[in-house]
Amino acid sequence: MEFMSNLGGGAQADRPSLFELIAQDKMREMLEPALRYVIAVYAQRYPRYLIRIVNRYEEFYAVLMFFVERHYLREYGASFAENFYGLKRVRAPRVVKHAKVNIDDESVASSAATAAAAASMSALPGSNKLRERDIRKSLLFLIGLPYVKCKMDEYYEKVSGGEAARLFGDEFTQEEEDLTGQPLSVRTKAMALKLFKKGYPFVNALYQLSILAHYIGYLYNKTPYYSPWLRLIGIEVKRMSAADYRDIQQKARNTPKRTSNSLIESVQNNILGLLSGSLDFLKVLLPMSIFFFKFLEWWYQSDYYRKASTAGDSAEVPPPARVKPHPEGLPLPREANICPICLKTITNPTALSSGYVYCYPCAHKQVEDHERCPVTLMHCRTDDLRKLYNDAGM
């Protein structure tokens, strides 16, 4: 996204609103089911290649997002969703508390001056960028924590009976077995399972309440962290400034090209460059795909699609070209209800494949004897005779 101007003004220029932070969180959460749906659809067409990914989708998605998030954290100092919304991650400033000292003491005064200088250095632009260990911590909570939470939710659904057990009570829960006389390991496992079933809902509630508490605290400017996990690893989320965008562009221009002395190194460098470019293209591909699917949704719900789909049905089909009478064939009578063979009013009208109508006895005898239409001399068979009906059904 483009650089966002200051919405709050003053010292809060780089502080994103809670709505921006929730939006990027929701976007990251929606990527997983969207990709799952796409893979499931194509797995029905190519099960040989994709069925294993569908069966182990959580692991596949975690590995995929590990490389995506690591790339964006290293290159842009933000996760993929944060970078999409123009946000960045910075190390939180360390608050150092000093006791009251006697300024007359030169040694204490010099140490205090050194600490003040260090604090001022930490406030300089660029000094709070993410280090490698900060990136590892961020990946742990961006990839590892959601994966563990997903697996625990699935396991709890499995052992607790799922939605049916919550709606209808104990009718869908498994009865506890009598473990009297069973080995200690079996009883320990059963006890741990029972504790998990009883305690996990409370742990999950504390998990959600901690997130809600940080949302409220961040909304009222009581804390710089909108998430308990960011507080735990000491990282804040800020808006990207114009200087950050200039630094990214300058870094891209100044990136040295990798030189290779062998074919293997050249191929390896090209593959790494292609992968890096593909990961960078994701932030362009995502809005393009959203726009494309929204356009398809609008198109199939609009009148333009209905008109286009019914245009072929309402189009008039031109009649076939008329077969002209042969010069050596029988002449056509002036009146249309006269049979060209018997020159009487047509009774039991019958058409040949040439399109001309005769009396059935006349047409049947003519075709049976000569195997052709008497007017056009077109080849016909008795199977080509078709009875015509008038409005009265005769």
JOMO-V223056 format. One record per pair of residues at least 12 apart in sequence whose C-alpha atoms are under 10 Angstrom apart, sorted by the first residue. I is the first residue (numbers start at 1). J is the second residue. D is the distance in Angstrom with one decimal. If there is no record, write none. Layout:
i->[I I]
j->[J J]
d->[D D]
This chain:
i->[1 1 1 1 1 1 1 1 1 2 2 2 2 2 2 3 3 3 3 3 3 3 3 3 3 4 4 4 4 4 4 4 4 5 5 5 5 6 6 12 12 13 13 13 13 14 14 14 14 14 14 14 15 15 15 15 15 15 15 15 16 16 16 16 16 16 16 16 17 17 17 17 17 18 18 18 18 18 18 19 19 20 20 20 20 20 21 21 21 21 21 21 21 21 21 22 22 23 23 23 24 24 24 24 24 24 24 24 24 25 25 26 27 27 27 27 27 28 28 28 28 28 29 29 31 31 31 31 32 32 32 32 32 35 35 36 36 36 36 36 37 39 39 39 39 40 40 40 40 58 58 58 58 58 59 61 61 62 62 62 62 62 63 64 65 65 65 65 65 66 66 66 66 66 67 67 68 68 68 68 68 68 69 69 69 69 69 69 69 70 70 70 70 70 71 71 71 72 72 72 72 73 73 73 73 73 73 73 73 73 73 74 74 74 74 75 75 75 75 75 76 76 76 76 76 76 76 76 76 77 77 77 77 77 77 77 77 78 78 78 78 78 78 78 79 79 79 79 80 80 80 80 81 82 82 82 82 83 83 83 84 84 84 84 84 85 85 85 86 86 86 86 86 86 87 87 87 87 87 88 88 88 88 88 88 88 88 88 89 89 89 89 89 89 89 89 89 89 89 89 89 90 90 90 90 90 90 90 90 90 90 90 90 91 91 91 91 91 91 91 91 91 91 91 91 91 92 92 92 92 92 92 92 92 92 92 92 92 93 93 93 93 93 93 93 93 94 94 94 94 95 96 96 96 98 98 125 125 126 128 129 130 133 134 134 134 137 137 137 137 137 137 138 138 138 138 140 141 141 141 142 145 149 152 152 152 153 153 153 155 155 156 156 156 156 156 157 159 159 159 159 159 159 160 160 160 160 160 160 160 161 161 176 176 177 207 210 210 210 211 211 211 211 212 212 212 213 213 213 214 214 214 214 215 215 224 224 224 225 257 257 258 258 322 322 322 323 323 323 323 323 323 323 324 324 324 325 325 325 325 325 325 325 325 326 326 326 326 326 326 327 327 327 328 328 328 328 329 329 329 329 329 329 330 330 330 330 330 331 331 331 332 332 336 337 337 337 337 338 338 338 339 339 339 339 339 339 339 340 340 340 340 340 340 340 340 341 341 341 341 341 341 341 342 342 342 342 342 343 343 344 344 345 345 346 346 346 346 347 347 347 347 347 348 348 348 348 348 348 349 349 349 349 349 349 349 349 349 350 350 350 350 350 350 350 350 350 351 351 351 351 351 351 351 352 352 352 352 352 352 352 352 352 352 352 352 352 352 353 353 353 353 353 353 353 353 353 353 354 354 354 354 354 354 354 354 354 354 355 355 355 356 356 356 356 357 357 357 357 358 358 358 359 360 360 360 360 363 363 364 364 364 364 364 365 366 366 366 367 367 367 367 367 367 367 368 368 368 369]
j->[82 83 84 85 86 87 283 284 287 84 85 86 240 242 245 85 86 87 239 240 241 242 243 244 245 16 85 86 87 239 240 241 242 239 240 241 242 239 241 238 239 238 239 240 241 87 88 237 238 239 240 241 87 221 224 236 237 238 239 240 85 86 87 88 237 238 239 240 218 219 226 238 239 215 216 218 219 220 226 215 219 82 85 86 87 239 81 82 85 87 215 226 227 237 238 215 226 81 82 85 79 80 81 82 83 84 85 86 87 81 82 81 80 81 82 84 85 79 80 81 82 142 81 146 61 65 81 286 57 58 61 62 65 57 61 53 54 57 58 61 54 51 53 54 57 53 54 55 57 146 147 148 150 151 147 143 147 142 143 144 146 147 143 143 79 80 139 142 143 139 140 142 143 144 139 279 80 276 278 279 280 282 81 135 138 139 142 143 279 135 136 138 139 142 276 279 280 135 276 279 280 88 89 130 131 132 134 135 136 138 139 130 131 132 135 248 251 252 276 280 88 89 129 130 240 244 245 247 248 89 90 129 130 131 134 135 237 90 130 135 138 237 238 240 135 138 139 142 279 280 282 283 283 237 238 239 240 239 240 283 282 283 284 286 287 239 240 283 238 239 240 241 244 245 237 238 239 240 241 129 130 236 237 238 239 240 241 244 128 129 130 134 135 138 230 235 236 237 238 239 240 126 127 128 129 130 131 134 234 235 236 237 238 122 127 128 129 130 131 134 230 233 234 235 236 237 122 128 129 224 225 230 231 233 234 235 236 237 119 122 123 127 128 234 235 236 119 122 123 234 119 115 116 119 112 115 243 244 244 235 235 235 233 233 234 235 229 230 232 233 234 235 229 230 233 235 229 229 230 233 229 229 204 196 200 204 200 201 204 196 197 193 196 197 200 201 197 173 174 193 194 196 197 172 173 174 194 196 197 198 173 174 190 194 190 228 227 228 229 226 227 228 229 226 227 228 226 227 228 226 227 228 231 227 228 236 237 238 237 269 273 270 273 354 355 356 353 354 355 356 375 376 378 354 375 376 354 356 373 374 375 376 377 378 373 374 375 376 377 378 375 376 377 374 375 376 377 373 374 375 376 377 378 373 374 375 376 377 374 375 376 356 375 357 349 357 358 359 357 358 359 356 357 358 359 360 362 363 356 357 358 359 362 363 374 375 358 359 362 363 366 374 375 358 359 361 362 363 358 359 358 359 358 359 358 359 360 362 359 360 361 362 394 360 361 387 388 389 394 361 362 363 386 387 388 389 390 394 362 363 364 384 385 386 387 388 389 363 373 384 385 386 387 388 364 367 372 373 378 379 380 381 382 383 384 385 386 387 372 373 378 379 380 381 383 384 385 386 372 373 374 375 376 377 378 379 380 384 373 376 386 373 374 375 376 385 386 387 388 374 385 387 387 385 386 387 388 382 385 381 382 383 384 385 382 380 381 382 379 380 381 382 383 384 385 380 381 382 381]
d->[9.9 7.8 5.6 5.6 5.5 9.3 8.7 9.4 9.8 9.1 8.3 6.9 9.5 9.5 9.1 9.2 6.5 9.4 8.6 6.9 6.7 6.4 9.9 9.3 7.7 9.8 9.2 7.4 9.7 7.9 7.9 7.8 8.7 9.4 9.7 8.3 9.0 9.2 9.3 9.8 9.9 9.1 7.8 9.8 8.9 9.0 9.8 8.9 5.4 4.7 7.1 7.3 9.4 10.0 8.6 9.4 7.7 5.3 6.0 9.5 9.9 9.5 7.8 10.0 7.6 6.0 5.7 9.4 8.8 7.7 9.9 9.6 9.3 7.2 9.1 7.1 6.1 9.8 7.6 9.9 9.3 9.0 7.3 9.4 8.9 9.8 9.5 7.9 8.6 8.7 9.5 7.9 9.7 8.5 9.8 8.9 9.2 8.9 9.3 8.4 9.5 9.0 5.2 5.9 9.0 7.9 6.7 9.8 9.3 7.3 8.3 9.0 9.8 6.6 9.4 9.6 9.9 9.3 8.1 5.9 9.0 9.5 9.7 9.4 9.7 10.0 9.7 9.9 9.4 8.8 7.2 9.5 9.5 9.6 8.6 9.5 7.6 7.3 9.2 8.7 9.6 8.9 8.1 7.0 9.1 9.0 6.5 9.9 9.8 10.0 7.1 10.0 8.3 8.5 8.0 9.3 9.2 9.5 6.1 7.8 8.9 6.9 8.5 9.8 9.9 9.1 9.4 8.9 7.1 7.0 9.3 8.5 6.4 9.1 9.7 8.9 7.2 9.4 9.9 6.5 9.1 9.2 9.1 9.3 9.1 7.1 8.0 8.5 9.4 7.3 8.4 9.0 7.0 10.0 7.7 7.5 8.6 10.0 9.9 8.2 8.1 8.8 8.4 8.1 9.8 9.5 9.4 6.4 9.5 8.4 8.7 8.1 8.8 8.2 7.4 8.2 9.2 9.6 9.9 9.4 7.3 8.9 9.9 9.7 9.9 8.9 9.4 9.8 7.3 5.7 7.6 7.2 6.4 9.3 9.9 8.4 10.0 8.7 9.0 9.2 9.3 8.4 9.6 9.8 9.8 8.6 9.0 8.2 9.5 9.4 8.6 7.7 8.6 8.5 9.5 9.2 9.9 9.5 8.6 8.2 9.5 6.2 9.0 9.2 9.4 8.7 9.2 9.8 8.8 6.2 5.6 8.6 9.9 9.4 6.6 5.6 4.5 5.2 8.9 9.3 9.7 8.4 5.6 5.3 6.0 5.9 9.4 9.2 9.0 7.5 7.1 9.6 9.7 9.4 9.6 6.5 5.7 4.6 6.2 8.7 9.2 9.1 9.1 5.5 5.3 6.0 9.5 9.2 8.8 5.7 5.4 6.4 7.1 9.8 8.7 5.0 6.2 6.2 8.6 8.0 9.8 8.9 6.2 4.6 6.2 8.8 9.8 7.3 9.6 8.8 9.4 9.4 8.8 9.1 5.4 5.1 5.7 9.1 8.5 7.1 7.5 9.9 7.6 8.4 8.9 9.2 8.2 8.5 9.9 8.8 8.7 8.6 9.5 8.4 8.2 9.3 9.7 10.0 9.5 9.5 9.8 8.6 10.0 7.6 8.7 8.0 9.6 9.4 9.6 6.7 9.7 9.6 8.9 8.2 7.7 8.6 9.9 6.9 8.6 9.2 9.5 9.6 9.1 9.8 8.7 9.9 9.0 9.7 9.1 9.9 9.7 9.6 8.0 6.8 7.7 9.0 9.5 8.2 8.3 8.2 9.4 9.3 7.3 8.6 6.4 8.2 9.8 9.8 6.6 9.4 5.3 7.7 9.0 9.4 9.2 9.3 8.1 6.7 9.7 7.6 5.8 6.4 9.0 8.9 8.6 9.6 8.7 8.8 8.9 5.0 5.7 6.6 9.5 7.1 9.5 6.7 8.3 9.6 7.7 9.3 9.8 9.2 9.5 8.4 7.9 9.7 10.0 6.5 7.6 8.9 9.7 7.2 9.1 9.2 8.6 6.6 9.6 9.6 9.7 9.0 5.4 4.5 8.0 9.5 9.8 8.8 6.2 4.6 6.4 8.8 8.6 8.2 9.4 9.1 8.2 8.3 8.1 8.4 5.7 4.6 5.9 6.2 9.8 9.3 5.8 4.8 8.0 9.0 9.0 6.7 9.5 9.7 7.4 9.0 9.2 8.8 8.9 9.9 9.2 8.0 9.0 9.5 7.3 5.1 6.2 9.8 8.4 9.4 9.3 8.5 6.8 8.9 9.2 9.8 8.2 7.7 7.4 8.3 6.5 8.1 8.7 7.7 9.0 8.8 8.2 9.9 7.2 10.0 9.7 9.8 9.8 8.9 9.3 8.3 6.3 5.1 8.5 9.7 5.3 7.3 8.9 9.9 9.9 5.7 8.4 7.4 7.7 8.6 7.7 9.4 10.0 9.2 8.7 6.2 5.6 7.7 9.2 9.1 9.3 7.2 8.9 9.9 6.4 5.4 4.5 5.7 9.0 8.2 10.0 8.2 5.9 5.2 6.4 6.9 9.6 9.1 9.2 7.1 9.5 9.9 7.3 8.7 8.8 9.3 5.9 5.1 6.4 9.1 9.7 8.3 8.3 8.7 6.8 8.8 9.6 5.8 7.2 8.2 9.3 7.0 9.9 8.8 7.2 8.9 6.7 8.7 8.2 9.4 9.5 9.7 9.8 8.3 9.4 7.9 8.8 9.7 9.3 9.3 8.6 9.8 10.0 9.9 9.6 8.4 9.1 7.9 9.9 8.7 7.9 9.0 6.5 9.7 9.9 7.6 9.0 9.7 9.8 9.4 8.7 6.4 6.0 6.1 9.7 9.3 9.0 9.0 7.2 6.4 9.9]
